[in-house]
Amino acid sequence: MTDQSPAPTRRLQPKRVLLIALASAGLALVLTLAIGNFMPAQAHQCEAQVVKGQKIDAAATGLLAALTGTGEGRGYADMAFQDEAGQPKTIADFAGKKLLVNFWATWCVPCREEMPALDNIATEYNSDEFMVLTINTGETDLAKASKFMTEEQLKNLPLYWDSNFSAFDRLKRNAVAIGLPATLLLDEKGCELAVLQGPAAWDSSDGKAVIDTLIGA
């Protein structure tokens, strides 16, 4: 007589279940970053805002002369990165605020020198309508960035993370930046109004004139 009893079911061990869950979570994060930063239809997600770009460009004098007003229609609302806890974020999470988005790294000397000025701007200007958003870029150990910000007493700058350069590479593909530091000025919908390659004295009168113009644009 043939034995028709069902084969015993293999139960996953708790450790194996945990590993599978962690792998699934990691894959989900990678897919989120890929969708936000590598999908093709991203170059012109916004209406052109040439006049606003021209106003910011006109305000960019003296120590901010290297900043270029654009307003050509590039959008970054879906640009993906992570918060300090490793949770996915996008620029859209800050909708409603004009943003100064700065990409930096601890191994970048000009970046380190620029950060106190950005902290001063954040202290003076952060509000319901404006925010300085700093994204640590290309570093696998976020503890270095956290230690640097603590040692420099940068109390008003957030610590976000672009560990694999996926967000920054988007700037390179759009011919916005070639190295660190790099800065985007975005409107409340995540649309680009100006770009800067290199550091700037943001807390100077020239820098504040640009921020005032951005907020009023």
N, C-alpha and C positions, 0 to 999 in steps of 0.2 A: 504493500500500500504506500502510495506516495505521500510524503509529509507535506501538507499544505499550510503549515503554520508559518506566519510571517517572519521574515528575517529580523533579528534584533536591531533596533534603531540605535545608531551611534550618537551619543550626546557630546556636544562640544564642551570642552573643559572651560572653566571660567577665564583662564588666562588666554585661551585661544579666542574666546568671544571678545575679550577686551582688545586684543590685537586687531581683530577684524573691524571692530568699531572705530578704533583709532585710524586704521587705514582708510576706512570709508570717509571719516571726517577730513582726513588729509586730502583725499581725492576731491571732495566737495570744495575745499578751499582752493585747490589748484584750478579747478574748473571755474570758480567764481572769478579768480584773478585773470584767467585766460579770456573769459567772456568780456570782462571789463576793459582789458588792455590790449587784446590782440585781434578781436573781431574786426572785420574790414570797414564797416559803414560808420566811421567815426570822424572823418575829417571835417565835415560841415554839418554839425548837428544843430547849430544855432543860426538865427537870422543875422546877417551882417549888421554890425553896429559901428560903422566907420567913424561917425561923428564923435561917439564916445571915445573911441580909440584915439582920435585926433586930439581931443581935449586932454587926455592923459599924456599923450606924446608931447604936447605943448607945455605941460607942467613939468615934464622930466628934463630939468636943466641942472647945471652945476654938477654936484656929486651924483646925481641920478641921470646924467645925460646919456648913459649907455642903455637905459630902458627904452623900449620901442612900443608905442601904442599900435594896436592891431585892430581888433574888432572885426576880423574877417569871416567869422562864423564857426571857428573851431570850438567844439564843445567837449567838456571833460566831466559831465555829470556822472557818467558810468565808470570813470577811472577808479580802479580798485587797488586797495592796500589793506593793511591790518592795523588794529589798535595794539596797545602795549600787551594786552592779554592774548593776542593772536587771533582776535575775532575780525571777520571781514568788514570792511568799510568802503564806501564810495564817496565821491564829492557830493553826490545827491543827498547824503545824510546831513549836509550843512546848508541845504536849500533855504533861501531867505536871507542869507548873509553874503555880502561882498567878501571875497577871500584873497589874502596874500598867501599863496601856497609856495613854500620854500623847500627844495630838495637839498639835503645835506648829508654829510658823513663825518665821523670823528677823525678819519684819516685825511680829511681834506682841510688843510690849514686855513685857506680863505673862508671856508664854511665856519670853522671854529671862531674865527675872528669876527664874523658877521653876526653870530648868534646873540650876543648881548644887545646889539642894536635892535634886533627883531624882538627880543624880550621887552625892551623899553617901549617899542611900538605897541606890542600886545598889552602892556600895562596901561598905556594911555588910551588906546583906541578900541580894544575889544569890547563888543557890545552886542545888542540884539541885531545890529545891522552890519557888523564887520568882525572878522576874526583873522588872526595870524595862524596858519596851519602849517606846521613843520613836519616833513616826512623824512625820516632817516632812511638812507638809500644804500643798498648793496652790502649791508653788514649782516653777517649770520649770527652775531652775538649782540643782542639788543642791550645786554647789561653794560657794555662799554658806553653806549649812548646815554643810558640812564645815569651812569656814574658821572659822565661829563656834565650833564645838565644839573646834577646835584652839586658838584664841585663848583660850577660857575654860577650857582644860585639863579638858574633860569626858571623862575617860578611860574611864569605865565605862558610858557610854550608847551603845547601838547607833544606827546611822543607817539608818533605814528611810524609805520614801518613798511618799507618796500624792499624786502630782503633780497629778492632776485632780480632787481632792476626792471621788473615788468612795467611799472608805471612810468619810470624815467625813460625807458626805451621808447615809450609812446611819444614822448617829447622829441626824441631823436628822429623817429620816423616822420614826425610832422615838421622837421627842420626848425624846431623851437630852441633846442639846446644840444650841446655837444659834450658838456662836462659839468661838474659840480663846482660851486653851487649854481642853481638855476631857480628862477622865480616866475610864477604865473600870477597875474592879477585877473580875477574872475568876477563876473557879476553874480547876482543872487541865484541864477539858474545854472551856474557852472560854465558860463560862456566866457571865452578868453577876450580880454580887453587890452592886455599888454603883457610883454614878456621881457625878461632880463637874463642874460647869460653873464654870470660872475657875481661877485659880492657887491654890496652897496651900503652906504651909511644911512640906513633907513630912519634913524632917529635924528638926523640932521634936519634943518629947515627945508632943504631940498626934498628929502624923503617924505617929510610930513606934508609938503605941498602935493606930492603925488597921491598919498593916502587920502587927503582931503578931497582931491579931485575924483578919485575912485569912488569914495563914499557918496559924493554928490552926483555922480554920473547917472 
